[in-house]
């Protein structure tokens, strides 16, 4: 493979990963919309706490485990996409099975099966996340990875910002059709990503492995990735989980709700991150991340102790800005400091760490 090929940015592959991430976001929104409804309809609301805790544990542990397995299989058999394929196939299948069970719930008792299927779905959804996102190193040279992240960030955060619209569509479709559509979205986008990424990108990955950038992977590299992931999770949790509850309880008479402000900030982050990604790519990523940590801490402390509505909104915007920079630069920095042979595991640690604070807040504000 020529130098020009290894230095090019593979837009087709980037767009296919963005489509897969979009399907994942839509699936999560549908899950959050219908999980409480299903539990209530089936008379198993006593299992809500169990599923919240199970989800948090799965989100934190499965991405690193899937990454570790993917790296082991790649090292032994050279199969880069096996864990990804298993995760995509299982997720699409569970979507269809749940749709069938919901459709037959009026003629048979499925209350004992649905929670089990939900857990299986949560596991399978997190099996393919780290293998898929670790492939971005084969989509672009190291210096252009923040540009790739800018595109992915634009798609995912805009969808989260448009959650009320997606929830409206989900409600219109109804539970059975929503799960069928979810299975088609995950299966279809996963198939396209696999097809697009299975030829020259895998060759590019093998080229990277032959000229590995890291000879001996240090524990400190994993620790740095863990910390970056945790800080990313702090920004995400405070915007999505903490801000709406805090704002509604502190400023209930304000014209805008906490949820609306949260969605607005996510939309601004998505567009701002996309526009700034080329500039961030030119920066020293380590310095940008450390600066963002400081700014994030200032924003969080100001938000917690704020007693003024406008100061609260300003601090939330500060958190959003630092969250954006960490999101655009964090994964590229992690990948640059990982051996190609351990990159999927490292990406899994990064993704799992980013869910720790969100899981804690979700349980607190259930």
HUPE-V703296 format. One line per field, one symbol per residue. ss: DSSP state (H for helix, E for strand, - for the rest). phi: phi as a letter, one per 30 degrees, with the letter a starting at -180 (. if undefined). psi: psi as a letter, one per 30 degrees, with the letter a starting at -180 (. if undefined). A space follows every 50 residues. Layout:
ss->???
phi->???
psi->???
//
This chain:
ss->--HHHHH---HHHHHHHHHHHHHHHHHHHHHHHHHHHHHHH---HHHHHH HHHHHHHHHHHHHHHHHHHHHHHHHHH----HHHHHHHHHHHHHHHHHHH HHH-------HHHHHHHHHHHHHHHHHHHHHHHHHHHH---HHHHHHHHH HHHHHHHHHHH-HHHHHHHHHHH-HHHHHHHHHHHHHHHHHHHHHHH--H HHHHHHHHHH--------HHHHHHHHHHHHHHHHHHHHHHHHHHHHHHHH -------HHHHHHHHHHHHHHHHHHHHHHHH---HHHHHHHHHHHHHHHH HHHHH---HHHHHHHHHHHHHHHHHHHHHHHHHHHH---HHHHHHHHHHH HHH--HHHHHHHHH--
phi->.dddddcdcddddddddddddddddddddddddceddddddcibddceee ddddddddddcdedddddddddddddcicdcddeddddddddddeddded dddcddcadcddceeddddddddddcdcdddddddddccadedcdedddd dddedddddddceedddddddddidddddddeddddddddddddddcccd ddddddddddcedbdbdcdddddddddddddeddddddddcdeedddddc bddddcdddddddddddddedddddcddddddddddddddddeddddddd ddddcdccddddddddddddddedddddcddeddddccdedbdddddddd ddddcdddddddddcd
psi->kleeefflkieeeeeeeeeeeeeeeeeeeeeeefeeeeeeefhhffgeee eeeeeeeeeeeeeeeeeeeeeeeeeefgjfgeeeeeeeeeeeeeeeeeee eefgfffljgffeeeeeeeeeeeeefefeeeefffffffllefgefeeee eeeeeeeeeefgeeeeeeeeeeeleeeeeeeeeeeeeeeeeeeeeegfcf eeeeeeeeeehkfkejkleeeeeeeeeeeeeeeeeeeeeeeeeeeeeefe hfflekleeeeeeeeeeeeeeeeeefeeeeffljeeeeeeeeeeeeeeee eeeegkgkeeeeeeeeeeeeeeeeeeeefeeeeeefgkkefgeeeeeeee eeeffeeeeeeeeeg.
//
